[in-house]
Amino acid sequence: MAEIPLTSEAAFDTLLTSIAEDAVTASIHWRLCKDLFASVPEFVSELNDSPAFWSLTMNAHREVTLFRLGRLYDQQRGALSLRSLVDTIATNRHLFDVDRFRERLKGNPFVDSLADAARQPDEATLVQDANSVSEESDPLVKKLLAIRNRVLAHRDPRVVLGTVADPSQALDPLDMDKLLERASMVVNRYSSMFRAGTHAMWMFGGDDWKRVLGHVRDDLTARRAKLAAEIARAEDTPRTA
């Protein structure tokens, strides 16, 4: 992997924003996916009222997460990914100089106090981050990219024919959590250093699914009450000879 050529600080800012969007989107979809699966014991009747929809929904959120993770941890030379971002930062550490930081944030009323904490990324952290997002160094990244390269981005005919193991389920939920936490940490570490800001890996309204299932519950309750009333009336109706 090699760094991405930069023409300006603004270009680096754009790359950092793009990476952050993938990390945020993946985190939001994964949280919703986990919340829906966790809701099964509480809302089993409501989910079973329209099982095809909810099954497709849960699987879609997991797949979106995997797509975004695959792009974040892409190892292809020239691709924008966590690895190429770290390599780019390692080659352009001057972008994090305090003077440059002050210039970028000159309109911020707290620039003086923020500049006191501003610093260049250190070599040890850059190496550690590069290893944590590298297929060669980390087994979780290797598993993720096997899913991406054999199932998601490309369809490996050997997987289809059964001559090579299907890696689709190689990552369990804890593995997904770890990869997302790592991506968030790397993105926010350098976002904080570069522009004194970090990204929330969630969104307002992320629990709207509770209201949706609540409405389904109300509808089910009303339908059951109506059915019970109709049965009662039928039982009370005198039968004619």
Backbone as CSV, one residue per row, in Angstrom:
resi,resn,N_x,N_y,N_z,CA_x,CA_y,CA_z,C_x,C_y,C_z
1,MET,0.851,-1.189,0.000,0.000,0.000,0.000,0.882,1.232,0.000
2,ALA,0.442,2.289,-0.682,1.213,3.529,-0.744,0.286,4.700,-0.492
3,GLU,0.915,5.835,-0.177,0.123,7.025,0.100,-0.564,7.532,-1.156
4,ILE,-1.595,8.345,-0.945,-2.318,8.982,-2.043,-1.698,10.359,-2.278
5,PRO,-1.315,10.691,-3.505,-0.706,12.001,-3.771,-1.665,13.130,-3.410
6,LEU,-1.147,14.145,-2.738,-1.967,15.280,-2.315,-1.549,16.545,-3.055
7,THR,-2.532,17.348,-3.401,-2.250,18.632,-4.042,-2.435,19.791,-3.077
8,SER,-3.123,19.528,-1.938,-3.389,20.603,-0.989,-3.907,20.026,0.329
9,GLU,-3.960,20.880,1.339,-4.573,20.476,2.601,-6.054,20.177,2.404
10,ALA,-6.684,20.945,1.528,-8.105,20.736,1.259,-8.348,19.346,0.673
11,ALA,-7.406,18.867,-0.138,-7.547,17.531,-0.715,-7.491,16.478,0.385
12,PHE,-6.571,16.651,1.327,-6.503,15.702,2.447,-7.782,15.758,3.274
13,ASP,-8.297,16.946,3.511,-9.537,17.101,4.271,-10.686,16.362,3.586
14,THR,-10.730,16.424,2.267,-11.774,15.726,1.506,-11.637,14.211,1.653
15,LEU,-10.408,13.717,1.587,-10.179,12.276,1.760,-10.592,11.827,3.153
16,LEU,-10.225,12.597,4.146,-10.557,12.263,5.527,-12.073,12.255,5.731
17,THR,-12.764,13.211,5.130,-14.222,13.268,5.236,-14.872,12.043,4.593
18,SER,-14.357,11.627,3.450,-14.910,10.470,2.750,-14.742,9.196,3.574
19,ILE,-13.562,9.004,4.137,-13.316,7.839,4.995,-14.253,7.868,6.201
20,ALA,-14.409,9.035,6.794,-15.277,9.167,7.970,-16.722,8.814,7.630
21,GLU,-17.183,9.209,6.458,-18.561,8.902,6.048,-18.789,7.396,5.977
22,ASP,-17.802,6.668,5.472,-17.930,5.215,5.425,-17.979,4.620,6.833
23,ALA,-17.128,5.119,7.720,-17.105,4.605,9.091,-18.410,4.905,9.814
24,VAL,-18.927,6.113,9.640,-20.182,6.496,10.292,-21.347,5.667,9.735
25,THR,-21.423,5.551,8.416,-22.522,4.802,7.799,-22.496,3.344,8.215
26,ALA,-21.328,2.741,8.193,-21.216,1.342,8.604,-21.646,1.170,10.055
27,SER,-21.239,2.074,10.914,-21.578,1.984,12.336,-23.072,2.124,12.565
28,ILE,-23.717,3.043,11.848,-25.162,3.254,12.001,-25.936,2.024,11.566
29,HIS,-25.579,1.474,10.418,-26.297,0.290,9.921,-26.060,-0.914,10.832
30,TRP,-24.857,-1.043,11.350,-24.567,-2.192,12.204,-25.303,-2.077,13.530
31,ARG,-25.373,-0.882,14.073,-26.116,-0.706,15.333,-27.596,-1.048,15.124
32,LEU,-28.167,-0.608,14.016,-29.570,-0.913,13.744,-29.782,-2.406,13.551
33,CYS,-28.849,-3.038,12.840,-28.928,-4.484,12.635,-28.904,-5.223,13.971
34,LYS,-27.983,-4.852,14.841,-27.881,-5.516,16.147,-29.113,-5.246,17.001
35,ASP,-29.612,-4.013,16.957,-30.794,-3.677,17.746,-32.007,-4.494,17.299
36,LEU,-32.150,-4.679,15.997,-33.288,-5.447,15.494,-33.192,-6.912,15.909
37,PHE,-31.999,-7.480,15.794,-31.837,-8.871,16.231,-32.079,-9.002,17.729
38,ALA,-31.619,-8.022,18.497,-31.797,-8.073,19.945,-33.261,-7.885,20.346
39,SER,-34.052,-7.297,19.462,-35.458,-7.028,19.776,-36.355,-8.250,19.618
40,VAL,-35.821,-9.327,19.056,-36.657,-10.497,18.749,-37.415,-11.023,19.974
41,PRO,-36.771,-11.226,21.131,-37.527,-11.747,22.278,-38.698,-10.848,22.678
42,GLU,-38.504,-9.533,22.609,-39.549,-8.602,23.031,-40.645,-8.447,21.987
43,PHE,-40.267,-8.496,20.704,-41.228,-8.218,19.638,-41.418,-9.414,18.703
44,VAL,-41.306,-10.605,19.228,-41.366,-11.780,18.356,-42.683,-11.844,17.588
45,SER,-43.803,-11.537,18.224,-45.098,-11.583,17.536,-45.174,-10.533,16.439
46,GLU,-44.675,-9.338,16.741,-44.719,-8.254,15.765,-43.826,-8.550,14.567
47,LEU,-42.655,-9.088,14.821,-41.742,-9.430,13.725,-42.304,-10.568,12.884
48,ASN,-42.958,-11.516,13.523,-43.534,-12.647,12.794,-44.799,-12.270,12.036
49,ASP,-45.321,-11.066,12.276,-46.488,-10.611,11.520,-46.109,-10.281,10.083
50,SER,-44.836,-9.915,9.879,-44.334,-9.651,8.511,-42.889,-10.141,8.439
51,PRO,-42.679,-11.447,8.551,-41.324,-11.995,8.680,-40.427,-11.758,7.468
52,ALA,-40.999,-11.786,6.262,-40.167,-11.590,5.069,-39.535,-10.204,5.089
53,PHE,-40.324,-9.188,5.427,-39.813,-7.823,5.453,-38.692,-7.675,6.467
54,TRP,-38.910,-8.160,7.689,-37.917,-7.964,8.732,-36.655,-8.783,8.486
55,SER,-36.816,-9.971,7.922,-35.646,-10.785,7.600,-34.786,-10.094,6.540
56,LEU,-35.434,-9.582,5.494,-34.699,-8.865,4.455,-34.045,-7.605,5.013
57,THR,-34.751,-6.920,5.903,-34.226,-5.690,6.483,-32.966,-5.954,7.301
58,MET,-33.014,-6.947,8.187,-31.852,-7.262,9.020,-30.658,-7.680,8.168
59,ASN,-30.913,-8.542,7.185,-29.818,-8.999,6.329,-29.235,-7.855,5.499
60,ALA,-30.104,-6.937,5.067,-29.626,-5.798,4.268,-28.717,-4.901,5.088
61,HIS,-29.074,-4.665,6.347,-28.219,-3.817,7.192,-26.862,-4.475,7.431
62,ARG,-26.846,-5.779,7.614,-25.566,-6.474,7.802,-24.710,-6.387,6.531
63,GLU,-25.374,-6.542,5.382,-24.615,-6.517,4.135,-24.064,-5.125,3.843
64,VAL,-24.848,-4.088,4.127,-24.356,-2.722,3.956,-23.130,-2.494,4.835
65,THR,-23.203,-2.991,6.068,-22.070,-2.851,6.976,-20.830,-3.520,6.403
66,LEU,-20.995,-4.731,5.885,-19.861,-5.451,5.315,-19.301,-4.741,4.078
67,PHE,-20.179,-4.197,3.245,-19.717,-3.456,2.068,-18.856,-2.265,2.487
68,ARG,-19.347,-1.513,3.461,-18.611,-0.335,3.914,-17.308,-0.735,4.595
69,LEU,-17.357,-1.791,5.405,-16.131,-2.264,6.049,-15.113,-2.719,5.003
70,GLY,-15.595,-3.412,3.980,-14.696,-3.868,2.922,-14.014,-2.709,2.225
71,ARG,-14.738,-1.617,2.059,-14.143,-0.433,1.425,-13.177,0.258,2.383
72,LEU,-13.531,0.310,3.659,-12.651,0.938,4.645,-11.313,0.210,4.751
73,TYR,-11.372,-1.126,4.699,-10.153,-1.921,4.895,-9.568,-2.420,3.577
74,ASP,-9.981,-1.842,2.474,-9.467,-2.232,1.156,-7.937,-2.141,1.141
75,GLN,-7.299,-3.126,0.538,-5.832,-3.159,0.468,-5.302,-2.857,-0.937
76,GLN,-6.208,-2.587,-1.870,-5.768,-2.366,-3.247,-4.968,-1.073,-3.365
77,ARG,-3.877,-1.151,-4.034,-3.003,0.016,-4.226,-3.757,1.102,-4.992
78,GLY,-3.724,2.307,-4.478,-4.390,3.425,-5.130,-5.795,3.680,-4.636
79,ALA,-6.364,2.722,-3.908,-7.720,2.897,-3.387,-7.688,3.733,-2.115
80,LEU,-8.730,4.504,-1.900,-8.854,5.242,-0.653,-9.372,4.297,0.416
81,SER,-8.609,4.117,1.460,-8.961,3.196,2.540,-8.266,3.657,3.808
82,LEU,-8.534,2.968,4.902,-7.846,3.301,6.150,-6.336,3.152,5.998
83,ARG,-5.926,2.090,5.307,-4.491,1.850,5.154,-3.829,2.948,4.325
84,SER,-4.431,3.308,3.209,-3.806,4.352,2.387,-3.884,5.710,3.080
85,LEU,-4.923,5.917,3.900,-5.011,7.162,4.663,-3.857,7.273,5.655
86,VAL,-3.602,6.189,6.381,-2.507,6.207,7.354,-1.167,6.412,6.641
87,ASP,-0.993,5.731,5.519,0.251,5.903,4.759,0.404,7.340,4.257
88,THR,-0.710,7.935,3.853,-0.685,9.318,3.377,-0.312,10.271,4.502
89,ILE,-0.862,10.021,5.678,-0.540,10.849,6.845,0.936,10.710,7.210
90,ALA,1.445,9.481,7.158,2.849,9.243,7.507,3.797,10.021,6.592
91,THR,3.396,10.197,5.350,4.227,10.917,4.387,4.008,12.425,4.444
92,ASN,2.909,12.835,5.076,2.552,14.265,5.091,2.298,14.759,6.513
93,ARG,3.172,14.372,7.408,2.977,14.754,8.811,3.053,16.269,9.009
94,HIS,3.680,16.963,8.052,3.772,18.416,8.158,2.399,19.089,8.133
95,LEU,1.399,18.394,7.572,0.051,18.964,7.540,-0.507,19.188,8.942
96,PHE,0.077,18.493,9.922,-0.416,18.575,11.293,0.405,19.555,12.146
97,ASP,1.297,20.296,11.519,2.076,21.293,12.257,1.142,22.284,12.955
98,VAL,1.585,22.778,14.098,0.748,23.693,14.884,0.390,24.950,14.094
99,ASP,1.341,25.489,13.345,1.062,26.710,12.575,-0.030,26.465,11.542
100,ARG,0.053,25.320,10.881,-0.991,24.975,9.902,-2.330,24.759,10.605
101,PHE,-2.284,24.113,11.762,-3.498,23.883,12.538,-4.156,25.219,12.890
102,ARG,-3.355,26.182,13.356,-3.895,27.493,13.705,-4.516,28.187,12.490
103,GLU,-3.883,28.049,11.356,-4.404,28.682,10.144,-5.739,28.064,9.738
104,ARG,-5.827,26.722,9.824,-7.081,26.047,9.446,-8.230,26.458,10.359
105,LEU,-7.925,26.652,11.651,-8.965,26.937,12.627,-8.965,28.400,13.073
106,LYS,-8.463,29.290,12.228,-8.314,30.683,12.649,-9.645,31.357,12.968
107,GLY,-10.732,30.827,12.433,-12.037,31.407,12.734,-12.672,30.846,13.992
108,ASN,-12.024,29.868,14.617,-12.549,29.243,15.826,-12.133,30.070,17.048
109,PRO,-13.091,30.511,17.881,-12.725,31.343,19.041,-11.871,30.611,20.069
110,PHE,-11.809,29.285,19.976,-11.033,28.502,20.939,-9.721,27.997,20.337
111,VAL,-9.293,28.608,19.247,-8.134,28.104,18.524,-6.882,28.063,19.409
112,ASP,-6.710,29.024,20.320,-5.505,29.041,21.150,-5.437,27.830,22.067
113,SER,-6.533,27.530,22.749,-6.542,26.366,23.649,-6.469,25.067,22.862
114,LEU,-7.105,25.043,21.695,-7.043,23.835,20.863,-5.622,23.616,20.348
115,ALA,-4.951,24.690,19.999,-3.586,24.579,19.469,-2.614,24.068,20.521
116,ASP,-2.933,24.310,21.798,-2.060,23.814,22.860,-1.994,22.287,22.861
117,ALA,-3.084,21.663,22.402,-3.127,20.200,22.376,-2.806,19.635,20.994
118,ALA,-2.622,20.513,20.017,-2.343,20.052,18.653,-0.963,19.424,18.584
119,ARG,-0.827,18.404,17.763,0.464,17.724,17.650,0.520,16.946,16.341
120,GLN,1.720,16.592,15.957,1.906,15.711,14.802,1.700,14.266,15.236
121,PRO,1.192,13.420,14.341,1.114,11.985,14.665,2.516,11.433,14.885
122,ASP,2.688,10.621,15.921,4.018,10.065,16.173,4.209,8.771,15.395
123,GLU,5.447,8.432,15.176,5.801,7.283,14.339,5.238,5.982,14.884
124,ALA,5.319,5.793,16.197,4.850,4.533,16.789,3.358,4.342,16.571
125,THR,2.579,5.408,16.726,1.125,5.312,16.534,0.792,5.043,15.076
126,LEU,1.493,5.682,14.174,1.256,5.459,12.750,1.532,4.000,12.367
127,VAL,2.610,3.453,12.881,2.935,2.051,12.601,1.872,1.131,13.187
128,GLN,1.474,1.417,14.410,0.445,0.602,15.055,-0.865,0.656,14.279
129,ASP,-1.273,1.845,13.850,-2.515,1.989,13.090,-2.415,1.291,11.728
130,ALA,-1.273,1.426,11.082,-1.086,0.761,9.783,-1.210,-0.745,9.927
131,ASN,-0.627,-1.305,10.973,-0.715,-2.751,11.194,-2.138,-3.188,11.524
132,SER,-2.864,-2.350,12.247,-4.213,-2.729,12.679,-5.208,-2.766,11.530
133,VAL,-4.885,-2.100,10.412,-5.803,-2.082,9.267,-5.218,-2.823,8.069
134,SER,-4.193,-3.632,8.324,-3.513,-4.350,7.247,-3.901,-5.822,7.226
135,GLU,-4.179,-6.332,6.055,-4.496,-7.745,5.875,-3.326,-8.626,6.281
136,GLU,-2.119,-8.140,6.065,-0.922,-8.916,6.364,-0.680,-9.052,7.865
137,SER,-1.187,-8.101,8.630,-0.883,-8.069,10.065,-2.031,-8.497,10.955
138,ASP,-3.256,-8.375,10.470,-4.398,-8.610,11.349,-5.334,-9.681,10.785
139,PRO,-5.639,-10.729,11.558,-6.477,-11.823,11.067,-7.923,-11.411,10.808
140,LEU,-8.447,-10.447,11.570,-9.828,-10.010,11.325,-9.945,-9.301,9.980
141,VAL,-8.952,-8.479,9.670,-8.951,-7.798,8.370,-8.868,-8.828,7.247
142,LYS,-8.073,-9.858,7.452,-7.945,-10.914,6.443,-9.276,-11.626,6.231
143,LYS,-9.992,-11.919,7.308,-11.309,-12.563,7.184,-12.292,-11.656,6.454
144,LEU,-12.284,-10.380,6.829,-13.184,-9.421,6.180,-12.939,-9.365,4.679
145,LEU,-11.676,-9.299,4.292,-11.366,-9.165,2.872,-11.629,-10.449,2.102
146,ALA,-11.594,-11.581,2.791,-12.002,-12.829,2.135,-13.481,-12.768,1.781
147,ILE,-14.288,-12.214,2.687,-15.721,-12.045,2.397,-15.907,-11.066,1.247
148,ARG,-15.195,-9.948,1.317,-15.329,-8.935,0.270,-14.924,-9.472,-1.099
149,ASN,-13.784,-10.135,-1.155,-13.216,-10.520,-2.443,-13.822,-11.784,-3.040
150,ARG,-14.442,-12.621,-2.188,-14.988,-13.883,-2.694,-16.504,-13.924,-2.752
151,VAL,-17.151,-12.975,-2.051,-18.612,-13.037,-1.966,-19.281,-11.713,-2.326
152,LEU,-18.761,-10.600,-1.810,-19.449,-9.324,-1.972,-19.034,-8.575,-3.236
153,ALA,-17.796,-8.093,-3.278,-17.353,-7.321,-4.437,-17.174,-8.203,-5.660
154,HIS,-16.788,-9.455,-5.433,-16.581,-10.406,-6.519,-17.219,-11.744,-6.127
155,ARG,-17.654,-12.488,-7.103,-18.229,-13.804,-6.847,-17.215,-14.860,-7.275
156,ASP,-16.573,-15.483,-6.298,-15.569,-16.509,-6.579,-16.286,-17.787,-7.021
157,PRO,-16.053,-18.243,-8.250,-16.744,-19.447,-8.718,-16.412,-20.676,-7.891
158,ARG,-15.247,-20.698,-7.251,-14.881,-21.842,-6.418,-15.772,-21.923,-5.183
159,VAL,-16.171,-20.745,-4.681,-17.121,-20.725,-3.562,-18.470,-21.239,-4.024
160,VAL,-18.894,-20.794,-5.200,-20.186,-21.221,-5.750,-20.199,-22.729,-5.973
161,LEU,-19.099,-23.260,-6.468,-19.011,-24.691,-6.772,-18.695,-25.536,-5.542
162,GLY,-18.339,-24.892,-4.452,-18.081,-25.627,-3.224,-16.680,-26.186,-3.094
163,THR,-15.774,-25.789,-3.966,-14.397,-26.295,-3.871,-13.539,-25.443,-2.932
164,VAL,-14.040,-24.260,-2.593,-13.391,-23.382,-1.621,-14.448,-22.998,-0.594
165,ALA,-14.057,-22.946,0.665,-15.012,-22.648,1.727,-15.650,-21.267,1.539
166,ASP,-16.931,-21.196,1.828,-17.664,-19.926,1.767,-17.337,-19.110,3.019
167,PRO,-16.728,-17.919,2.845,-16.322,-17.129,4.016,-17.417,-16.202,4.544
168,SER,-18.632,-16.303,4.028,-19.692,-15.335,4.333,-19.901,-15.102,5.813
169,GLN,-19.809,-16.181,6.601,-20.076,-16.078,8.034,-18.789,-16.128,8.869
170,ALA,-17.683,-15.781,8.251,-16.394,-15.882,8.953,-16.266,-14.880,10.095
171,LEU,-17.018,-13.782,10.018,-16.979,-12.767,11.075,-18.227,-12.871,11.935
172,ASP,-18.036,-13.015,13.238,-19.192,-13.012,14.129,-19.453,-11.570,14.581
173,PRO,-20.561,-11.326,15.292,-20.881,-9.948,15.698,-19.777,-9.243,16.480
174,LEU,-19.080,-9.964,17.339,-17.986,-9.342,18.092,-16.848,-8.913,17.165
175,ASP,-16.595,-9.713,16.134,-15.570,-9.350,15.147,-15.960,-8.063,14.421
176,MET,-17.235,-7.985,14.051,-17.719,-6.782,13.363,-17.577,-5.565,14.267
177,ASP,-17.918,-5.745,15.546,-17.765,-4.648,16.508,-16.318,-4.163,16.545
178,LYS,-15.391,-5.111,16.627,-13.973,-4.755,16.735,-13.494,-3.989,15.503
179,LEU,-13.880,-4.445,14.328,-13.447,-3.774,13.101,-14.014,-2.362,13.012
180,LEU,-15.273,-2.196,13.424,-15.883,-0.872,13.392,-15.267,0.050,14.437
181,GLU,-15.026,-0.472,15.622,-14.393,0.338,16.672,-12.999,0.786,16.233
182,ARG,-12.279,-0.106,15.585,-10.930,0.213,15.118,-10.979,1.290,14.035
183,ALA,-11.908,1.155,13.102,-12.050,2.156,12.044,-12.412,3.514,12.638
184,SER,-13.339,3.506,13.591,-13.754,4.756,14.228,-12.590,5.402,14.966
185,MET,-11.809,4.588,15.657,-10.678,5.109,16.420,-9.648,5.763,15.500
186,VAL,-9.318,5.087,14.400,-8.320,5.632,13.468,-8.829,6.927,12.841
187,VAL,-10.062,6.912,12.372,-10.630,8.108,11.740,-10.660,9.281,12.712
188,ASN,-11.165,9.032,13.913,-11.314,10.131,14.868,-9.981,10.596,15.457
189,ARG,-9.011,9.699,15.516,-7.688,10.121,15.999,-7.121,11.235,15.108
190,TYR,-7.143,10.998,13.794,-6.521,11.958,12.889,-7.448,13.131,12.565
191,SER,-8.739,12.907,12.661,-9.675,14.026,12.513,-9.508,15.017,13.655
192,SER,-9.326,14.495,14.855,-9.106,15.356,16.016,-7.809,16.137,15.880
193,MET,-6.759,15.466,15.429,-5.469,16.136,15.270,-5.499,17.183,14.164
194,PHE,-6.221,16.886,13.082,-6.176,17.751,11.902,-7.118,18.939,12.018
195,ARG,-8.329,18.697,12.569,-9.311,19.792,12.605,-10.055,19.908,13.926
196,ALA,-9.517,19.279,14.968,-10.078,19.402,16.322,-11.545,19.005,16.378
197,GLY,-11.906,17.992,15.619,-13.283,17.507,15.626,-13.320,16.012,15.403
198,THR,-14.327,15.373,15.952,-14.502,13.937,15.760,-15.910,13.662,15.241
199,HIS,-16.132,12.416,14.834,-17.400,12.022,14.230,-18.167,11.076,15.151
200,ALA,-19.439,11.382,15.373,-20.302,10.486,16.142,-20.680,9.305,15.260
201,MET,-20.553,8.101,15.783,-20.843,6.907,15.001,-22.284,6.417,15.228
202,TRP,-23.188,7.368,15.348,-24.600,7.060,15.526,-25.404,8.230,14.959
203,MET,-26.705,8.108,14.935,-27.537,9.172,14.403,-28.787,9.345,15.248
204,PHE,-29.300,10.570,15.276,-30.586,10.800,15.913,-31.656,10.045,15.123
205,GLY,-32.553,9.408,15.839,-33.583,8.624,15.168,-33.174,7.191,14.938
206,GLY,-31.995,6.817,15.447,-31.530,5.452,15.248,-32.383,4.409,15.934
207,ASP,-33.246,4.855,16.862,-34.139,3.911,17.531,-35.586,4.051,17.051
208,ASP,-35.765,4.624,15.856,-37.115,4.746,15.302,-37.786,3.385,15.121
209,TRP,-36.974,2.332,14.998,-37.537,0.994,14.809,-38.442,0.607,15.980
210,LYS,-38.156,1.130,17.176,-38.995,0.818,18.333,-40.411,1.361,18.130
211,ARG,-40.500,2.581,17.584,-41.809,3.171,17.339,-42.550,2.403,16.253
212,VAL,-41.822,1.974,15.234,-42.450,1.193,14.166,-43.033,-0.101,14.720
213,LEU,-42.228,-0.825,15.492,-42.720,-2.080,16.065,-43.804,-1.835,17.107
214,GLY,-43.758,-0.680,17.765,-44.834,-0.325,18.685,-46.148,-0.153,17.958
215,HIS,-46.098,0.487,16.772,-47.312,0.638,15.965,-47.820,-0.721,15.481
216,VAL,-46.894,-1.589,15.112,-47.295,-2.941,14.696,-47.979,-3.660,15.860
217,ARG,-47.429,-3.486,17.048,-48.034,-4.104,18.236,-49.452,-3.576,18.465
218,ASP,-49.621,-2.262,18.346,-50.953,-1.676,18.528,-51.926,-2.223,17.496
219,ASP,-51.449,-2.354,16.250,-52.300,-2.882,15.185,-52.683,-4.336,15.453
220,LEU,-51.713,-5.130,15.892,-52.000,-6.525,16.223,-53.016,-6.630,17.353
221,THR,-52.834,-5.798,18.368,-53.757,-5.808,19.504,-55.163,-5.451,19.049
222,ALA,-55.282,-4.433,18.185,-56.593,-4.024,17.688,-57.229,-5.122,16.846
223,ARG,-56.421,-5.774,16.008,-56.969,-6.853,15.165,-57.430,-8.032,16.002
224,ARG,-56.643,-8.349,17.023,-57.026,-9.473,17.889,-58.297,-9.159,18.660
225,ALA,-58.410,-7.906,19.114,-59.628,-7.508,19.829,-60.845,-7.567,18.913
226,LYS,-60.656,-7.113,17.679,-61.760,-7.147,16.723,-62.172,-8.584,16.422
227,LEU,-61.176,-9.461,16.240,-61.469,-10.862,15.965,-62.178,-11.509,17.147
228,ALA,-61.714,-11.196,18.364,-62.346,-11.761,19.552,-63.788,-11.304,19.669
229,ALA,-64.024,-10.020,19.352,-65.392,-9.506,19.417,-66.281,-10.179,18.390
230,GLU,-65.767,-10.410,17.181,-66.559,-11.069,16.137,-66.872,-12.511,16.529
231,ILE,-65.907,-13.190,17.132,-66.137,-14.564,17.577,-67.201,-14.590,18.676
232,ALA,-67.120,-13.634,19.597,-68.097,-13.568,20.687,-69.496,-13.324,20.154
233,ARG,-69.594,-12.419,19.172,-70.917,-12.151,18.600,-71.465,-13.392,17.900
234,ALA,-70.558,-14.071,17.187,-70.996,-15.276,16.476,-71.487,-16.333,17.454
235,GLU,-70.819,-16.464,18.579,-71.211,-17.463,19.572,-72.522,-17.088,20.263
236,ASP,-72.778,-15.769,20.358,-74.001,-15.314,21.033,-75.215,-15.283,20.093
237,THR,-74.965,-15.375,18.786,-76.052,-15.324,17.834,-76.860,-16.608,17.863
238,PRO,-78.165,-16.522,18.118,-78.989,-17.746,18.164,-78.969,-18.453,16.801
239,ARG,-78.893,-19.730,16.845,-78.914,-20.502,15.609,-80.362,-20.800,15.187
240,THR,-80.648,-20.653,13.921,-81.993,-20.948,13.418,-82.071,-22.428,13.028
241,ALA,-83.243,-22.973,13.200,-83.419,-24.387,12.906,-83.327,-24.620,11.419
